[in-house]
Amino acid sequence: MEHTFSVEVKSKKDVKNLSLSNDSPDHVLFDGRLGELEEVRLVEDAVLELRGTKATIRVDLSRDEVGGLLGKKDAGEGTGSSPKRKV
């Protein structure tokens, strides 16, 4: 399933880098500062939202998808080593 995302940054000074390249095929990079994490929540059981002091990131992931992915990670099938946060 294809997912969308948006990144909202409260101030341009917190955008570290934004790159759109005509030379590299389909390369886009948005790099900013989330700040300290204030909240992780599901909006209407459809959008995972990470709200920091400097930015908000939203990804259209349902509660079932998040739970399934966390379940895979518990079974050792996921990637990364960051601690899990209950959603």
N, C-alpha and C positions, 0 to 999 in steps of 0.2 A: 504494500500500500504506500502510495506517495504521501509525504507529509509536508506541510508548509511551516514556516517559522517567520517571526518578526523580531527585530531587536529595536527597542526604544531606549534612547539615551537622553538623559535630562539636559545635558549641556554638550555643545560641540567640543569643549576642551577635554571631555572624557572619551572622545573618539581618538584612539591611538593611531589607527591606520584604516584607510578605505581604498581598495585597489580594484579597478576594472581594467582588464588588459585586453587589447585588441590583438596582441601578438601571441598570447597563449590561448589555446582553444578553451572557451567557456570558463575561464578562470576569474572568479570573483572572491575577494577576501574582505571581510568586515571584521575589524579587530578593535575592541573597545574595553572599557573597564566596567564590570558589573558592580564593583564596590563590595562592601560586606553584605553577605546574604541575609536578608530580612525575613523572607517568606518563600516557601515552596508550596504551591497549591494546585488543585485541579479546578478549573473554571467550568461549571456545568458538566462535569465528568467528561470533558472533551478536549480541553486545552491545558497542558502542563505549563505552569507559569513560575518562573524563578525571578523573584523581585529582590534586587539589591539596592544599596544606597545610591547608586549612580546610574542604574539601567534596569530594564525589565526585558526578559527573554520569554517568548511564548512559542510553544510547539504544539501542533494539533495531535496529541496523543491521548487516547481514551484511558480511563481507569483500568480497563481490562488489558490493554496493551502494556501499560506501565507495570501492572502486576505480573503479567506474563514474562516481561523482560527481567524484572527483579527475580522472579522464580528461576529463570534460566541462570542468572548470576549466582543464586544460592546453590544451584546444582553444579557450579563450576564451568558453565558454558558461556558466560558473558565475558566481556573484555574490560580492561581497566582495573585499577586497584583502589579507587576512591571509596570511602565508606558509603553505605547505603543510607538514604534518608527516607523515612516512612512517609508515604504520600496518602 
